[in-house]
């Protein structure tokens, strides 16, 4: 489709005026369409399926379904001299290469730079820093060129593409009360889910969500403060960051010369993508292969400052899990008056064949069980 609307032509010119590279042009136009046009998930016409509306009309309307906003983005990219096309894809169902199908769930944008580099853009996602969300790993796509293209698949993304980082700085006072500041940042889906919390939840709903989160650590936990940055979350030049501050009265238990203490971060509560695993592993046995929507990773760290130096009489054993699809490591250490805890998790594959399911489930159970440990500390100095 060609651009005939003078206002749309001038919009393209204004957007690319300061772009220095082809990629800058692609990113600038893609993000503009994603953030300035409203995506609606239901077709507004009669007997519509794959054909998008006229791009000039979509620009005037300011909204459209996936094929409409993708077609507009393609037209704007072509106006700016970029080779671009609409793309069929499917997020939730697998397409088998050998079996023909007329059904695709979604449309996105494909752009090709002069050096051959390919860029995909999902313009229905207005808070994705990477242009394409991290759940397109291994997903099928069909580029809609005039001459036709073969069905292809996105590669398996590295787990670190959707990497979350959880950093907690905590302190235990003389009364055993814990105060903690938790900071969560990330890349890919981890960054995006933090933005979703800021975009789709009202402040009171956010507060309710975070209260429930910390109450899973201890029912007596009290939320002191929280913030989601940037504000507004559509400022994609700034990485997303969630900060939580909370306290738990009498969290550390005194028992004579000993202190009993657990590490809040060891509960995995702040790993907000883990539910993807746990919800799909409830069955002890399966009849079919398992496919996750995405793979991801998380690195977590917490320090707990104590009021005096302690000696560890008992600590949970350090854990290492090396499964084909899942790797995990966890370690405790105490130096002087500081408890140091770390864990690292990687879901390296989205496909779990039936033959591997039992081992994979056992590996995840090891990950879950590692959250149950407790430190027994003695006041005897090292």
Phi and psi in degrees as a GROMACS rama.xvg file:
@    title "Ramachandran Plot"
@    xaxis  label "Phi"
@    yaxis  label "Psi"
@TYPE xy
-101.579  151.93  UNK-2
-87.6554  124.15  UNK-3
-117.419  -19.7766  UNK-4
-71.2749  119.869  UNK-5
-58.7641  -35.5216  UNK-6
-66.7676  -38.0169  UNK-7
-68.0133  -40.3804  UNK-8
-60.2974  -44.1985  UNK-9
-68.8791  -30.7305  UNK-10
-63.0254  -44.5859  UNK-11
-61.4008  -45.7715  UNK-12
-60.1449  -41.7017  UNK-13
-67.2017  -36.947  UNK-14
-67.3383  -39.8025  UNK-15
-94.0949  -0.327984  UNK-16
-57.1525  -38.5331  UNK-17
-102.401  4.77587  UNK-18
-74.4652  132.53  UNK-19
-99.5757  -21.9596  UNK-20
-131.367  166.382  UNK-21
-60.5502  -41.6781  UNK-22
-63.6586  -40.1755  UNK-23
-57.0215  -42.3036  UNK-24
-63.1749  -45.8007  UNK-25
-62.4822  -47.3593  UNK-26
-65.192  -43.1908  UNK-27
-62.9242  -47.2793  UNK-28
-68.3905  -43.0348  UNK-29
-59.8122  -46.0168  UNK-30
-69.1705  -34.3072  UNK-31
-62.1213  -47.8817  UNK-32
-61.5248  -44.2207  UNK-33
-61.7146  -37.2341  UNK-34
-98.1653  -21.3236  UNK-35
-98.5698  -22.8406  UNK-36
-103.749  139.996  UNK-37
-86.4635  124.268  UNK-38
-83.9295  127.463  UNK-39
-117.04  140.026  UNK-40
-90.2724  3.39931  UNK-41
-127.473  131.091  UNK-42
-62.2274  141.811  UNK-43
-95.359  -10.6744  UNK-44
-101.983  -171.365  UNK-45
-106.195  135.346  UNK-46
54.2445  42.1881  UNK-47
-94.7114  146.91  UNK-48
-138.739  -78.4841  UNK-49
-105.683  -22.4817  UNK-50
-79.4621  126.635  UNK-51
-76.9585  160.011  UNK-52
-70.7534  164.703  UNK-53
-56.4388  131.548  UNK-54
-64.6895  -31.1785  UNK-55
-66.3252  -36.8449  UNK-56
-71.477  -39.6163  UNK-57
-60.8617  -41.2726  UNK-58
-60.3112  -43.1328  UNK-59
-68.0317  -40.3768  UNK-60
-67.0138  -37.2339  UNK-61
80.796  13.6536  UNK-62
-157.145  168.394  UNK-63
173.549  167.867  UNK-64
-79.233  -179.759  UNK-65
-56.912  -42.2619  UNK-66
-68.3781  -31.137  UNK-67
-69.7151  -51.1846  UNK-68
-70.0451  -31.2625  UNK-69
-67.4602  -42.2505  UNK-70
-63.0823  -39.0112  UNK-71
-63.3194  -44.2355  UNK-72
-61.63  -43.4645  UNK-73
-59.8291  -45.1019  UNK-74
-63.0895  -39.9424  UNK-75
-68.0178  -38.2672  UNK-76
-65.2806  -42.3368  UNK-77
-64.3813  -38.0528  UNK-78
-60.4742  -31.0448  UNK-79
-89.9793  5.22945  UNK-80
89.797  15.9417  UNK-81
-102.572  133.553  UNK-82
-73.5008  117.486  UNK-83
-147.453  153.727  UNK-84
-148.573  155.485  UNK-85
-71.2879  154.098  UNK-86
-136.067  129.347  UNK-87
-76.8276  141.287  UNK-88
-154.537  173.774  UNK-89
-147.116  124.414  UNK-90
-88.2126  -38.5566  UNK-91
-102.111  -18.8232  UNK-92
-123.516  145.584  UNK-93
-85.3939  141.842  UNK-94
-108.045  124.085  UNK-95
-87.2531  127.142  UNK-96
-55.995  -40.3922  UNK-97
-78.8504  -8.3168  UNK-98
-113.171  119.064  UNK-99
-67.7909  143.865  UNK-100
-147.971  139.028  UNK-101
-93.6215  -2.89892  UNK-102
-104.821  117.905  UNK-103
-127.759  146.705  UNK-104
-86.7084  -24.1662  UNK-105
-150.443  158.386  UNK-106
-128.008  138.874  UNK-107
-130.478  -165.257  UNK-108
-120.912  139.317  UNK-109
-118.669  130.556  UNK-110
-128.904  141.548  UNK-111
-123.522  125.5  UNK-112
-84.9692  165.674  UNK-113
-63.9657  -25.0473  UNK-114
-83.9064  3.96503  UNK-115
92.7999  -9.34864  UNK-116
-67.6494  136.943  UNK-117
-105.318  139.608  UNK-118
-129.652  128.441  UNK-119
-107.032  143.34  UNK-120
-135.317  127.911  UNK-121
-100.274  98.2788  UNK-122
-80.5103  4.56641  UNK-123
-88.7183  -4.35141  UNK-124
-110.989  107.634  UNK-125
-92.5617  2.8985  UNK-126
-129.588  26.4782  UNK-127
-98.7678  113.852  UNK-128
-69.6515  -25.3494  UNK-129
-93.4151  5.80319  UNK-130
72.9692  -41.9298  UNK-131
-117.96  124.594  UNK-132
-59.0497  156.654  UNK-133
-73.7538  3.20984  UNK-134
-97.0329  13.8627  UNK-135
-90.7615  8.1649  UNK-136
-55.6701  123.942  UNK-137
65.9336  9.68633  UNK-138
-78.131  146.534  UNK-139
-77.946  153.373  UNK-140
-151.777  152.566  UNK-141
-135.725  112.203  UNK-142
-77.5267  129.324  UNK-143
-92.1581  72.9675  UNK-144
-87.5129  167.08  UNK-145
-63.2721  -39.2049  UNK-146
-86.6872  -8.8925  UNK-147
90.4657  149.164  UNK-148
-132.734  162.963  UNK-149
-83.993  154.924  UNK-150
-68.4354  131.846  UNK-151
-128.893  173.574  UNK-152
-133.612  139.667  UNK-153
-65.715  149.345  UNK-154
-70.4999  166.616  UNK-155
-70.4707  119.781  UNK-156
-73.454  150.246  UNK-157
-67.381  145.24  UNK-158
-57.6892  -32.1247  UNK-159
-70.8002  -10.1598  UNK-160
-63.7993  -31.885  UNK-161
-115.365  57.8342  UNK-162
-95.0391  127.812  UNK-163
-103.675  146.945  UNK-164
-126.468  125.719  UNK-165
-118.926  118.735  UNK-166
-123.164  121.677  UNK-167
-121.192  131.32  UNK-168
-117.37  114.37  UNK-169
-125.384  163.318  UNK-170
-148.58  139.812  UNK-171
-110.152  125.88  UNK-172
-90.7416  -176.03  UNK-173
-62.0367  -25.062  UNK-174
-89.5723  4.44722  UNK-175
83.5389  6.2127  UNK-176
-79.8623  138.029  UNK-177
-104.908  133.759  UNK-178
-121.373  143.53  UNK-179
-147.477  144.596  UNK-180
-120.371  121.063  UNK-181
-113.258  129.815  UNK-182
-119.083  127.225  UNK-183
-119.858  125.212  UNK-184
-131.163  178.07  UNK-185
176.86  178.354  UNK-186
-120.465  159.485  UNK-187
59.7441  -127.037  UNK-188
-64.0057  -31.0086  UNK-189
-64.8578  -42.9509  UNK-190
-62.9549  -42.3098  UNK-191
-69.0061  -38.4616  UNK-192
-68.7093  -29.6177  UNK-193
-65.9806  -39.7526  UNK-194
-66.8155  -36.6515  UNK-195
-61.3627  -38.4365  UNK-196
-60.2361  -38.4276  UNK-197
-78.1425  -28.7584  UNK-198
-87.3332  -38.0939  UNK-199
-103.461  -13.7124  UNK-200
-106.388  131.531  UNK-201
-67.5826  156.206  UNK-202
-49.7876  -40.313  UNK-203
-69.1514  -35.5507  UNK-204
-69.449  -36.949  UNK-205
-60.2155  -46.5447  UNK-206
-60.0561  -42.8023  UNK-207
-63.5524  -42.1782  UNK-208
-62.6206  -45.4168  UNK-209
-70.9741  -32.2785  UNK-210
-62.7571  -45.0722  UNK-211
-61.7952  -37.3181  UNK-212
-61.1601  -53.2849  UNK-213
-72.723  -24.955  UNK-214
-69.9247  -16.0661  UNK-215
-73.6694  -22.7248  UNK-216
-76.7648  -47.1922  UNK-217
-156.332  129.973  UNK-218
-59.1932  -21.5501  UNK-219
-92.2919  3.75462  UNK-220
-62.8874  141.047  UNK-221
-121.153  124.612  UNK-222
-77.5324  122.87  UNK-223
-95.1935  -38.9091  UNK-224
-167.285  159.938  UNK-225
-157.491  156.87  UNK-226
-154.047  148.753  UNK-227
-123.679  123.161  UNK-228
-119.014  152.502  UNK-229
-77.5482  171.476  UNK-230
-130.723  109.014  UNK-231
-76.8436  158.454  UNK-232
-72.3087  -10.3383  UNK-233
-76.8864  -1.77057  UNK-234
-75.7894  85.0049  UNK-235
-76.1001  -8.3998  UNK-236
-74.8851  -13.6859  UNK-237
-110.358  125.124  UNK-238
-60.3817  144.417  UNK-239
-73.7397  146.082  UNK-240
-147.48  129.895  UNK-241
-108.994  128.677  UNK-242
-122.033  126.413  UNK-243
-120.943  136.444  UNK-244
-123.893  130.229  UNK-245
-149.585  168.089  UNK-246
-137.674  154.301  UNK-247
-132.274  112.362  UNK-248
-64.8893  139.756  UNK-249
50.4318  44.0153  UNK-250
-72.8384  -42.1605  UNK-251
-88.5726  131.965  UNK-252
-102.158  123.518  UNK-253
-85.8521  133.169  UNK-254
-137.909  84.9891  UNK-255
66.9631  -123.668  UNK-256
-85.5132  7.49048  UNK-257
-115.138  156.966  UNK-258
-125.8  131.339  UNK-259
-103.547  126.696  UNK-260
-146.817  136.668  UNK-261
-113.587  163.657  UNK-262
-104.8  118.167  UNK-263
-53.6523  -40.5758  UNK-264
-66.3593  -21.0327  UNK-265
-69.716  -16.1809  UNK-266
-75.8135  -10.1688  UNK-267
65.9783  12.9357  UNK-268
-62.6249  -35.6267  UNK-269
-82.6576  -4.99948  UNK-270
-81.5369  91.0459  UNK-271
-76.4282  -2.647  UNK-272
-103.473  -5.16284  UNK-273
-63.9256  -26.0355  UNK-274
-57.6136  -25.5148  UNK-275
-56.8969  -39.9864  UNK-276
-75.1581  -53.4507  UNK-277
-62.1283  -38.5564  UNK-278
-67.4829  -25.5516  UNK-279
-97.7244  1.6746  UNK-280
-118.92  22.6711  UNK-281
-73.9023  -28.4182  UNK-282
-77.9789  131.271  UNK-283
-69.756  -35.6526  UNK-284
-131.737  148.022  UNK-285
-124.018  161.083  UNK-286
-105.117  -11.5595  UNK-287
-137.844  163.364  UNK-288
-60.5259  157.567  UNK-289
-112.838  133.627  UNK-290
-126.54  125.447  UNK-291
-85.4943  156.085  UNK-292
-69.6869  -31.9438  UNK-293
-154.5  161.981  UNK-294
-110.342  163.068  UNK-295
-164.376  175.538  UNK-296
-141.763  162.601  UNK-297
-148.788  136.436  UNK-298
-117.563  122.477  UNK-299
-122.786  145.105  UNK-300
-148.218  138.293  UNK-301
-143.114  136.804  UNK-302
-115.323  138.278  UNK-303
-121.759  116.272  UNK-304
-87.9395  126.218  UNK-305
-99.1254  167.138  UNK-306
-78.693  -17.2108  UNK-307
-152.236  172.791  UNK-308
-77.2324  140.844  UNK-309
-130.12  158.872  UNK-310
-110.301  136.077  UNK-311
-80.0753  114.181  UNK-312
-84.437  -29.6103  UNK-313
-153.491  132.464  UNK-314
-135.478  148.887  UNK-315
-57.9108  143.505  UNK-316
-67.7051  140.875  UNK-317
-60.7395  142.246  UNK-318
-122.331  137.584  UNK-319
-134.535  126.963  UNK-320
-121.399  123.017  UNK-321
-122.893  76.8302  UNK-322
-91.4528  157.654  UNK-323
-57.2348  -38.6853  UNK-324
-104.576  -17.7725  UNK-325
-134.394  127.147  UNK-326
-122.561  145.414  UNK-327
-153.785  139.798  UNK-328
-140.553  145.93  UNK-329
-145.08  139.593  UNK-330
-146.352  145.187  UNK-331
-115.856  148.67  UNK-332
-153.956  149.841  UNK-333
-132.803  125.706  UNK-334
-128.657  114.432  UNK-335
62.395  -118.775  UNK-336
-107.343  23.3071  UNK-337
-124.62  124.544  UNK-338
-91.2922  130.115  UNK-339
-119.108  125.295  UNK-340
-128.81  138.427  UNK-341
-141.224  146.562  UNK-342
-148.285  155.68  UNK-343
-139.805  129.118  UNK-344
-127.632  138.107  UNK-345
-135.863  121.276  UNK-346
-93.2956  102.2  UNK-347
-88.7323  -10.1142  UNK-348
-141.453  147.585  UNK-349
-97.9635  -17.6899  UNK-350
-102.402  123.289  UNK-351
-115.147  101.34  UNK-352
-59.7848  152.919  UNK-353
-55.8455  -37.9041  UNK-354
-65.5594  -22.4052  UNK-355
-99.9896  -4.02804  UNK-356
-61.2982  -44.6796  UNK-357
-61.5577  -45.705  UNK-358
-64.8908  -39.0879  UNK-359
-64.9702  -42.1424  UNK-360
-65.6879  -38.3063  UNK-361
-63.6362  -40.3448  UNK-362
-63.0786  -41.8699  UNK-363
-67.7372  -34.8427  UNK-364
-62.9795  -39.3788  UNK-365
-60.2386  -41.8996  UNK-366
-59.7753  -46.4871  UNK-367
-64.6024  -43.8872  UNK-368
-66.4657  -24.9048  UNK-369
-65.3751  -15.2249  UNK-370
-79.5108  -6.54925  UNK-371
-93.2767  -0.965699  UNK-372
-75.6894  158.306  UNK-373
-137.028  144.52  UNK-374
-88.7501  136.417  UNK-375
-115.203  114.536  UNK-376
-113.247  144.514  UNK-377
-111.474  143.514  UNK-378
-68.9113  -11.5875  UNK-379
-62.4703  121.56  UNK-380
-71.2197  153.024  UNK-381
